[in-house]
Amino acid sequence: MITSQTELPVILVTLGDPAGVGPEVTVKGIAEELSRGRVRLVIVGDVRVVASAAGKFAPGYSVIKVDNPRDAQASSRAINVLDIANCEPAKFRIGEVAAYTGNAAYEYVVRAAELCLAGEADGIVTAPLNKKAMVMAGHEFDGHTGLLAHLCNVDTQYMILGSPKLRVIHLTTHLSLVDALKLVKTDRIVKCARAANDHAKQLGFAQPRIAVCGVNPHSGDGGLFGVEEAEEIAPAIEILRAEGIDADGPVSPDSAYRIAYEGGYDIVVAMYHDQGHIPMKLIGFNSGVNVTVGLPIIRTSVDHGTAFDIAWQGKANHANMVSAIDYAYSLATGSR
């Protein structure tokens, strides 16, 4: 049982690109979470931008600068900020892709990762940054995932989309379908399913039930529609079961998600991007969370972009931010 504020987990929230919806969804999401009193949240950003966003989108909440995340309090009316002081509001235009704000967003992620790697925080939730703006600033990364992999010095990481009733890990993500199919190999599937098993255990599932999807219609239908299931996926299932992992498959993709949604599986292994994204976007568009697995730190994210067209207008839905904070809390505490 948690008996004091110092025992509450510390979760950092990077502000994202200040010219986008990041500041709005961040202060709104934190304001909603604070009433629960179960976690200490600290924004990594520019306190001037946060104060402006709080005044507009979270009236009645004070903004407090902290020097160390572990010193933050879980006050129900105060928003903690670790001030990077790198984005003067008068120097950027809302809704504009620019190197200035792209660099600011990059520096927030770098500082948050450094703090987590040093043990000064228990996880990171990221508000959206803009890849083009970050590259314009001279930081050649494909987004949060590539940047965090670089900062944490890891080569292999996986994308999970998670929601209260469905969790999906992706064997491949941002590749053409032709290239993705070339990577449906036994060793890669085994590694991905192991990561899925570890992730589900971190969420509190004692013996996770894992569905490993086929890649062809009806999982190949006995070889009529393809051989990947027999030659690559089925051997991976055998290896996983020999290790004591409760893996089932190859499961026909058109059945796996319905079964998982109804509680039959705790996590699904998707073979390629759209196989995992389409069902998640359908049933968990607002509650879905993007999670990077394979890092030595916890990282969750909203599953939307910077939405420059509605930035700072009070139109951004912060439900994804609330879900991302909740998911990070679950990973940090093992309480799904």
N, C-alpha and C positions, 0 to 999 in steps of 0.2 A: 504494500500500500504506500502511495506517495504521501509523505507527511509534511513536506515543506516545499517552498518555491524552488529551492536549489535542486530538488530532485526532479523537477519537471524537465522534460526534454527541451532542447533549444533547437529551433528550426529557423534557418536563414531563408529570407525571401528576396531574391534578386529583383530589382525594379524593372528590368527589361529596358527597351528603348524608350527614353522619356518622351519622345514625340508621338508614341503610339498609345495603345490602351493600357499598357502595363501599369502606370501609376494609378489609374482609376480602379482596375480590377484588384490591384494589390491592396489599396487602403480599404476598399469595400469588403474584400474577402477577410482581411485581418480583423476588421471591425466586427464582422459576423462571428468569427472564431473566438474572439476574446471573451465573449460571454460564457464560454464553456470552462474557462480557467484550467485547462489541462495541458497547456504547452506554452513555452516562452517563444514568441515570434520576434524576429529582428529583421527589419528591412536593410539590405545592403544597397545603398543608393546615395543620392545627393539629398541632404535634408531639406534644402530649399524647394526641390521638386516635390518631395513627399509632403511638406507643409502646405504647399499650394494645392496638391491633390486632396489632402485631408480636409482642408477648408472648404473645398468644393463638393467633395463626394462623401465625406465622413464628418459632417458637422458635429461638434460636441466632443470630439476626440482630440486630445493633446498629442503633440509630437515631441519625443524625448530622445536626445542624443545619448548613445552609450559607447564607451570605449572598448568594452569587451563583451561579447555576446553572453557569456556566463553571468554577467552582472545584471542582465535584463530581468525585469519583473513581468509577471503575467497580470498586469493591471487591466481591469475591464474597460478603462476609458483612456488608455495611453498607448500610442504606437511607438515602438522602439526603433531607432534608426542608427545604424553604423554609418557615419557620414564619410563618403568618399570625396565629396566636394569637387566634383569634376564636371558639373553640368549646370552652368549658370542659366536660369530660365530665359533671360533676355537674349541669350546667344543662340537659341534654336527656335525653329518654327514648328508648331504643332502640325502633325500630319505630313511632314516632309522627310524623305529619306536623305540622311546626311551623315558624313563621316564623323561629325562632332558627337552626335548622339549614339552613333554606332560604336564609337570608341568608349563612350561612357558605359554602355551596356556590356561591352566586353570586359571592362575593368571590374564591374560588379561581380561577374561570374568568376573572374580570376581570384578576387579577394575572398569570395565565399568558399571556393574550393580550397584555398590555402588554409582558411580557418577550420574547415572540416577535416582536412588531412592532418592538421595539428591537434585535433581533438578538442577544439574550442566550440564546436557545435555538433549536433547530432544528425543533421541532414540539410538539404537544400531544396527549396521550391523555386522554380524559375518562371518569372513572367516573360512574355515573348520578346525576343530581340529580332532585328531584321538582318538577314544574312548579307544582303547587298550593302547595307550601311556599315556592317562590320568589316566587310572586305574593302569598302571604300576607305576605311580607316587603316588599312594595311594589315588586317588580321585574316589570313587566308584559311578559314575553316568553313565547313558546311553547315554550321549552326552550333547549337549547344552540345550535341552529342560528340562531334569531332573535337570541339574545344575541350570538353571535359575529359575525353579520352587522352588527349595530349597532356593536359594538366596533371592527370593521375597516372600517366605513363603506362597505359594499358593498350593492348592491340585488339582485343576482342570484347565487344559489348553488344547487347541485344536491346531492341525496343520492345517494351511491354505497354500495351494499352489496357488499363485496368478500370473497372467500375465495381460497384457493390455486388453485381450478379454475374459478371463475366470478366475474365482476364485472358489476354492473348499475348503470347510471345512470338516474335517473328524471326524465322530462320534467315530471311533476307528482307531488305527494305527498299532502298532507293536504287533499284536496278530495273532495266528492261525485263520483261517477262522471259525473253529468250536467255538472257544472262542469268536470271534467277534460277531457271530450271537447271542450268549447268552446275549449280551449287547444292542441289538436292542430293547430298552424299551422306553415307552412313555415319562417318566420323563427325561431320558437322551437325547432324541431327542429334547424335548422342550428346554432344557438348551443349547444344541449345536446350535439350530436355533436362539435362542436369541443372542448368541455370534456372529453368522453370521450376524445378523441384525445390531448389534452394530458396528461390523467391517466395514460393507458396509457404514454405516452412517459416520464413521470416515473418510472414503475415499471420502465422499462428495455426496453420493447417499441420496437424501432427504427421499424417501420412497422405500427402497430396495425391489426388487422382488426376492424371494427366492424359489428355487426348492428343494424340499425334495425328494430324490430318494427312490424308493422301493428297496428291497433287493433281491427279486426273479426275474426270467425272466418275462418280461412284467408286472412287479409289481404284480406278483401272478396270473394275469389273472382271477380275480374274485374268487380266492381260489383254482384254479386248480393246481397251482405250489407252494403254501405256504400260511400261514395265517398271517404272520408278518405284512403285509400291513394293513389288516383289524383290527387286534387285538392291534397293537402297533403304527404304523405310522399314520394311519388316525386319531386316537384320539389325537395325538400330533398336527396334522394340525388344528384340531378344537380349541384346546387350544390356539395355536398361533394366529389364526384369531380373536379369542375373545379378545386377547390382542392388536389387531390393527396391527399385523405383517402380511405383505403380503406374506404368505406362500402358495405354491401350491404343491399338491401331494396327495398320493404317485405318483411321476412321474417315468415312466419307465426309467431305467438307460440308455437304448440304444437311448433314445430321449433327455434326459435332457441336455446333454452336447452340442449337436448340436444346440438346441434352445438357450442355454446360449451363445454359441460362436457367434450366429447371433444377439445377443442383447436382447433376450426375457427374460432372467433372469440375475440378477446382481451377484448372488452367488449361488452355488449348495451345498447341504448337502449330502455328500457321507456316506454310511453306514459302509464301511470298506476300508482298505488301498488301495488295487489295484483298487477298483471301482473309487477312486479319482485320483490315481497316473497315471494310464495308459493313460487316455485322456490328462492329463496335460503334461506328458512326450512326447506325440505325437505331440501336437500343440504348446507347449511352452518350449521345452527342453532348449533353450538358454535364453529365456526371463522369465522363471518361477522362482519364489521366494518363499522360505520357510518362513512362518510367524508364530510366536507363539502367540496365542490369549488366553487371560485369565490372563496375567501378568499385573501388574500395570505400566509397561513400554512398550515402543515400541521396538520390536525386529524383524528384518528381517535377512535373511541369504541367501547366495548362496545355490543352490540346487545341490551341488556336493561335493565330498569328497576331501581328501588331495592329491590324485593322486601322490603318492610318485614316481611312475615310470617315471613321466615327470617333476618332481620338478626342478625348477631353470634352465630350458632348453629353456625358451622362447616359449614353445609350448602351455602353458595354455591359454584357452579362457576366457577372463575377462568379457564377455557379461553378465553372471549371476551376477557379482559384480555390474556392472552398473545398472542392473535391481533392485537389492536389495537396492542400494542407492536411486534409484528413488522411489521405493515403500515406503521406510522409510520416504522420503521427503513428499510423498503424505499423509501418515498417520499423520505426524507431522503438516501439514498445511491444511489438508482437501481438497486438490486440486488434484484430480485424473487426 
